[in-house]
């Protein structure tokens, strides 16, 4: 685990350093919900009577994070890297997909400076899980959890999220690299 004080020290520009190249990306994902749990959100198993349906393990938040970092680095999207037409991706762990996408991003010279994520779900209430989700995403990416924000919103009883037919996530990422 990287401590915030070390992370901040790494981010302080020094005289003679190259210009910082910052990129912003956004990720979005939606999955249909079906009877039977549990539900995986942000790499954490959440007790629920429904699960997300998808080709991989259907972790809606990790998919949004993956798309955000790939998009910010202009390296495509999760569907290009892990197509649902490839049987190797059936049931695949979304944490593994995020790690592989993150490696592509770091190999391109970028690092995650900040993530801000929102999970949209009518149920279950996620307040008890947000800390664990932040820790898990930080661990997957090798970044301090202090730079990972996770919020939860309901669908207020409307649309597919509000009627508990779907779960949705959005994520914004700030990448930093050297030019």
N, C-alpha and C positions, 0 to 999 in steps of 0.2 A: 504494500500500500504506500502510495506517495503522500507525504504530509504536505499540507497547504503551504507552510512556510518555505519548504524546499521548492515547491511548484512556483510560488511567487518569485523566488530568487532567480529561477530559471527564466522567468518572463521579463525581468527588468532589463531594458536595453542598456548597453554599455557604449561608451564613446568608441567610435570606430566600427561598431557593428553594422552589418548590412541592414537595409530597410526591411521592416517586417511586412510580409505579404499576408493580408488577412482575407479570408473568404468566408462567406455565409452560405449555408445550405438549409433547405427545409425538407423534411420527410413526412410522409403521410401514409397511413395504412388503415384498412378496415377489414374486419373479419366477421363473418356470420357466426352467430352463437347457436349451439345445439344442446339438447338435454345431456346431462351427465357432466360431472366435473373431473378433475379440477381445471382451473384456468391458469395459464402461465402469462404473467405480465412482467416485462423487464427482467426476465430470467428468474423470477420468483414464483413459486407455486402459491396460488391464492385459492383459499377454500371457497368453492362456489358450486352450485348445482348445474352449471352450464360450462361448456368449453368452447373455445374458438375453433372453427373449422378452417383447415387450410392444407396445402400440400406438404409444408414442413410442419414444425410443431406449432405454428400459427401464433407465435408471440408477437402481438400487434405492436407493442412498444419497441422491441428490439428491431423489428422490421423498419419502423419509422426512423429510428436512430441510424440504422444501416444506410437507408436511402439518403438521409441528411448528410452524412459524412461523405458518401460517394458523390453526391451532387455538388457539394461545396468544392470538392477537388476536381470536378468535371471528369469523373471516372465512371459515368454511367449510373445504373441503378441496380437494385437487388434482383430484379427479374432478368437482367442481362447476365449478372454474375452467377445467379443460382436459378436457372429457368425451371418452371414447374413441369416442363416437358422432359426433364432429366430425372429418371427414377432414382438416381443417387441422392436427390434432394427430398425424396418422400420421407416425411417424418424427421427430417434433419433438425438438429438443435440450432435454434436461432442464435444462441451465444457463439457457436462455432462460425456461423455465417458472418456475424458482426466482427469477430476476431480476424477473419480472413479479409474482409473489406477494410478493416482498420489497418491491416498490414499493407494493403495496396496504397492507402492514403499516406501512411508514414513513409513508405518507400518512395512516394512522390515528393517527399520533403515537407509534409504538413503534420501538425499535431493538433489535437483537440484542446482548445482553450476554454470552451464553455458549451454546455448543452442545456437547453430549456425544453422540457417535454410536458405534454398534456395527454392524459388518458381520459377518454370520454366513455363512461359506462354508467348506466342507470343503477345497476347493482353488479358486484358487491361494492360496498363503501371501501375505499382504498386507503383511508387515513392511517390505519394500523400497518400498512405495508409500504408506505412511501419511503421510509428510512431504509428498509431492506432493499428496495428497488434501486435507490440511489447508490447504496454500497455495492450492489451487484453490477450495475452498469459501470461504476468506477473501477471495479476489479477487472471486468472484461476488457476495458480500454486502457487500464494501467494509469488512470488519472485519479486525482483526489475527489472524493465524493462532494467536496465543497464546491466544485465547478459543475455539478450535475443537479439541475432543478427538475423536480417531478411534481406536477399538479394533477388533480383529479376533478373532473366535472361530470355532472349528470346530463341526461338529455331532456330533463324537465318534462318527461312523459311524452315527448313528441319525437317524431322520426324513428328510424330503425334502432338507434341507440336508446332513446327514451322508452321504447316499447320492448326493450331487452331482446331484440332480434339480432343486434350487432354490437361490436365494440370497436372503437376507433382510437387512433393515437396520432399526434402530430409532434414534431420535434424540430427545433431550430438549433443549428450548430455554428459556432465560430471556430474556424481553423486558422492557425498561424503557421507561416512558413517563412523561409529566408529566400530572398530574391537575389 
